[in-house]
């Protein structure tokens, strides 16, 4: 792959598991210097060991990115220890799923703290430095829940919708200064989030978990959920020189489910 990522400094948030870990692995395989951020030091060390087992390196930094000060300090430390950041992949934070009868103000506050502010708090300390250097790429892993209403994901979907606007807004604002900003909207993906969503649906409907999962899979024309590595491959493309004229794009990854233009 002509990615042009060898030697680039890449920050991946939410790097300890799921899509974030898959992204950290993919960029490391391209020869990038990858810094992974997550709240859990323990999970980061497990991720680091997993990459080391494949002959890959991962620098790890534990921080709660919903805290703007902690985010800024962690990113400054990465820049001091590794160098100026070339690529940011945002995959940290997951808004909890709630049946509609359980929604309250706390649910919306949790969703925006977990999903929206973790992304914005990582973007804000980096994007102007990228612009000053005339080069940089940001990829936000968002989610189709921001484009298509799901009654189990109203609060989280609202945060996702806000992130899509933020993505295209930053893309337009910084395009002339060499910074590209894009987003990926995965739908059902083989991570722990699937189980959480199913649990919320079981509470709301009383239906069997396996029946609910089978119903969700039937709605996907490709007949299966995505793998984290497939999302990582798209993130790799968007961050790379292969996508040098792509900015402000929001790419759905739902196996053809939405089928809209």
C-alpha positions as CSV (number, residue, x, y, z in Angstrom):
1,X,0.0,0.0,0.0
2,X,1.4,3.4,-1.0
3,X,0.3,5.0,2.2
4,X,3.2,7.4,2.8
5,X,2.7,6.7,6.6
6,X,6.1,5.2,7.3
7,X,7.7,7.3,10.1
8,X,4.6,9.4,10.6
9,X,3.5,10.0,14.2
10,X,-0.1,8.7,14.6
11,X,-2.2,9.1,17.7
12,X,-5.1,6.6,18.1
13,X,-7.6,7.3,20.9
14,X,-9.5,4.3,22.3
15,X,-6.6,2.2,21.3
16,X,-6.9,-0.5,23.9
17,X,-9.6,-2.5,22.2
18,X,-12.1,-2.9,19.4
19,X,-11.8,-0.5,16.4
20,X,-9.2,1.6,18.1
21,X,-6.9,-1.4,18.7
22,X,-7.4,-2.5,15.1
23,X,-6.5,1.0,13.9
24,X,-3.3,1.1,16.1
25,X,-2.3,-2.3,14.6
26,X,-3.0,-1.2,11.0
27,X,-1.0,2.0,11.3
28,X,1.9,0.2,13.1
29,X,2.1,-2.3,10.2
30,X,2.5,0.6,7.8
31,X,5.6,1.7,9.7
32,X,4.0,4.6,11.6
33,X,5.0,5.5,15.1
34,X,1.8,4.9,17.0
35,X,0.8,6.4,20.3
36,X,-2.3,4.8,21.8
37,X,-4.5,6.6,24.4
38,X,-7.1,5.0,26.6
39,X,-8.5,5.5,30.1
40,X,-7.3,2.0,31.3
41,X,-3.6,1.5,31.7
42,X,-4.2,-2.2,32.2
43,X,-6.1,-2.5,28.9
44,X,-3.4,-0.5,27.1
45,X,-0.7,-2.8,28.4
46,X,-2.6,-5.8,27.1
47,X,-2.9,-4.0,23.7
48,X,0.8,-3.2,23.7
49,X,1.6,-6.8,24.4
50,X,-0.6,-7.9,21.6
51,X,1.2,-5.7,19.1
52,X,4.6,-6.7,20.4
53,X,3.6,-10.3,19.8
54,X,3.2,-9.4,16.1
55,X,6.6,-7.5,16.0
56,X,4.9,-4.1,16.3
57,X,5.4,-1.2,18.6
58,X,2.8,0.9,20.5
59,X,3.6,3.8,22.8
60,X,0.8,3.9,25.5
61,X,-0.7,6.8,27.4
62,X,-3.6,6.5,29.8
63,X,-5.9,9.5,30.1
64,X,-9.5,10.4,30.3
65,X,-10.1,12.5,27.2
66,X,-13.4,13.8,28.4
67,X,-11.3,16.0,30.6
68,X,-9.9,18.8,28.4
69,X,-6.9,19.5,30.6
70,X,-5.9,15.8,30.8
71,X,-6.3,15.6,27.0
72,X,-4.1,18.6,26.4
73,X,-1.4,17.5,28.8
74,X,-1.3,14.0,27.3
75,X,-1.1,15.2,23.7
76,X,1.7,17.7,24.7
77,X,3.6,14.8,26.3
78,X,3.2,12.7,23.1
79,X,4.5,15.6,21.0
80,X,7.5,16.1,23.4
81,X,8.4,12.4,23.5
82,X,7.7,11.3,19.9
83,X,7.4,14.6,17.9
84,X,4.7,16.6,16.2
85,X,1.6,14.5,15.5
86,X,0.8,13.9,11.8
87,X,-2.4,11.9,12.2
88,X,-5.1,11.7,14.8
89,X,-7.6,8.8,14.7
90,X,-10.4,9.3,17.2
91,X,-12.0,6.1,18.4
92,X,-12.3,6.7,22.1
93,X,-15.5,6.9,24.1
94,X,-18.7,5.1,23.8
95,X,-22.1,6.5,24.7
96,X,-24.2,4.0,26.6
97,X,-27.4,2.7,25.1
98,X,-30.7,3.4,26.9
99,X,-34.3,2.3,26.2
100,X,-36.4,5.4,25.7
101,X,-38.1,5.1,29.1
102,X,-34.6,5.3,30.8
103,X,-33.5,8.5,29.0
104,X,-32.9,11.5,31.2
105,X,-30.6,14.5,31.3
106,X,-27.8,12.3,32.8
107,X,-28.0,10.0,29.8
108,X,-27.4,12.9,27.4
109,X,-24.6,14.4,29.5
110,X,-23.0,10.9,29.6
111,X,-23.3,10.5,25.8
112,X,-21.7,13.9,25.0
113,X,-19.0,13.5,27.6
114,X,-18.1,10.0,26.4
115,X,-18.4,10.5,22.6
116,X,-18.4,14.1,21.6
117,X,-16.0,15.8,24.1
118,X,-13.5,13.0,24.0
119,X,-13.1,13.7,20.2
120,X,-13.2,17.5,20.4
121,X,-10.7,17.5,23.3
122,X,-8.2,15.5,21.2
123,X,-8.8,17.6,18.0
124,X,-8.4,21.0,19.6
125,X,-4.8,20.7,20.9
126,X,-3.6,19.3,17.6
127,X,-5.3,20.8,14.6
128,X,-3.8,24.3,14.7
129,X,-0.3,22.8,15.0
130,X,-1.0,20.7,12.0
131,X,-2.2,23.8,10.1
132,X,1.0,25.7,11.1
133,X,3.1,22.8,9.6
134,X,0.8,22.7,6.5
135,X,0.1,19.0,6.9
136,X,-2.1,16.7,8.9
137,X,-5.0,14.3,8.8
138,X,-7.8,13.6,11.3
139,X,-10.1,10.6,11.1
140,X,-13.1,10.4,13.4
141,X,-14.8,7.0,13.9
142,X,-18.3,8.1,14.5
143,X,-21.2,5.8,13.7
144,X,-24.4,5.4,11.6
145,X,-26.4,6.1,14.8
146,X,-25.9,9.8,14.1
147,X,-27.5,9.5,10.6
148,X,-30.3,7.1,11.3
149,X,-32.4,7.2,14.4
150,X,-32.3,4.2,16.7
151,X,-34.6,4.3,19.7
152,X,-32.0,2.6,21.8
153,X,-29.4,5.1,20.9
154,X,-31.1,8.5,21.0
155,X,-28.5,10.2,23.3
156,X,-25.5,8.6,21.6
157,X,-26.9,9.2,18.2
158,X,-27.3,12.9,19.0
159,X,-23.6,13.0,19.9
160,X,-22.7,11.3,16.7
161,X,-24.7,13.7,14.6
162,X,-22.9,16.6,16.3
163,X,-19.5,14.9,15.6
164,X,-20.4,14.7,11.9
165,X,-21.1,18.4,11.7
166,X,-17.9,19.1,13.6
167,X,-16.0,16.9,11.2
168,X,-17.2,18.7,8.0
169,X,-16.9,22.1,9.7
170,X,-13.2,21.5,10.6
171,X,-12.6,20.1,7.2
172,X,-13.8,23.2,5.5
173,X,-12.1,25.5,8.0
174,X,-8.6,23.9,7.6
175,X,-8.6,22.6,4.0
176,X,-6.6,25.5,2.7
177,X,-4.0,25.0,5.4
178,X,-3.2,21.4,4.5
179,X,-5.3,19.6,7.1
180,X,-7.8,17.0,6.1
181,X,-10.7,15.9,8.4
182,X,-12.9,12.9,7.6
183,X,-15.2,10.5,9.4
184,X,-16.2,6.9,9.2
185,X,-19.7,5.7,10.2
186,X,-19.6,2.0,11.2
187,X,-22.8,0.3,11.9
188,X,-23.0,-3.1,13.6
189,X,-19.3,-4.1,14.2
190,X,-17.9,-7.1,16.1
191,X,-17.0,-5.4,19.3
192,X,-18.3,-5.3,22.9
193,X,-20.7,-2.6,21.8
194,X,-22.9,-5.2,20.1
195,X,-23.5,-6.9,23.4
196,X,-24.3,-3.6,25.2
197,X,-26.8,-2.7,22.5
198,X,-28.4,-6.1,22.7
199,X,-28.7,-5.9,26.5
200,X,-30.5,-2.5,26.1
201,X,-32.9,-4.0,23.6
202,X,-33.6,-7.0,25.8
203,X,-34.5,-4.7,28.7
204,X,-36.8,-2.7,26.5
205,X,-38.6,-5.5,24.7
206,X,-38.2,-8.6,26.8
207,X,-37.2,-10.5,23.6
208,X,-34.6,-13.2,23.3
209,X,-31.0,-11.9,22.7
210,X,-30.3,-14.3,19.8
211,X,-33.6,-13.4,18.1
212,X,-32.7,-9.7,18.3
213,X,-29.2,-10.3,16.9
214,X,-30.6,-12.4,14.0
215,X,-33.1,-9.6,13.2
216,X,-30.3,-7.0,13.1
217,X,-28.2,-9.2,10.8
218,X,-31.2,-9.7,8.4
219,X,-31.4,-6.0,7.9
220,X,-27.8,-5.9,6.5
221,X,-27.7,-6.7,2.8
222,X,-24.2,-8.2,3.2
223,X,-25.6,-10.5,5.8
224,X,-22.9,-10.0,8.5
225,X,-21.5,-7.4,10.8
226,X,-18.2,-5.6,10.1
227,X,-14.9,-6.6,11.5
228,X,-12.8,-3.9,13.4
229,X,-10.0,-4.5,10.9
230,X,-12.2,-3.5,8.0
231,X,-13.0,-0.2,9.7
232,X,-9.2,0.2,10.4
233,X,-8.4,-0.3,6.7
234,X,-10.7,2.6,5.7
235,X,-9.2,4.8,8.4
236,X,-5.8,3.9,7.1
237,X,-6.8,5.0,3.6
238,X,-8.3,8.3,4.7
239,X,-5.3,9.2,6.8
240,X,-2.8,8.3,4.0
241,X,-1.5,10.1,0.9
242,X,-3.8,7.9,-1.1
243,X,-6.7,10.1,0.0
244,X,-4.8,13.4,-0.5
245,X,-7.8,15.1,-2.1
246,X,-10.4,13.7,0.3
247,X,-11.7,16.0,3.1
248,X,-15.1,16.5,4.7
249,X,-16.1,13.0,3.7
250,X,-18.3,10.8,5.9
251,X,-18.1,7.2,4.8
252,X,-20.8,4.8,5.9
253,X,-19.8,1.2,6.7
254,X,-23.1,-0.6,7.2
255,X,-23.0,-3.4,4.7
256,X,-25.5,-1.6,2.4
257,X,-28.1,-1.2,5.1
258,X,-28.9,2.5,4.6
259,X,-29.0,2.3,0.8
260,X,-29.5,6.0,0.3
261,X,-27.8,8.7,-1.8
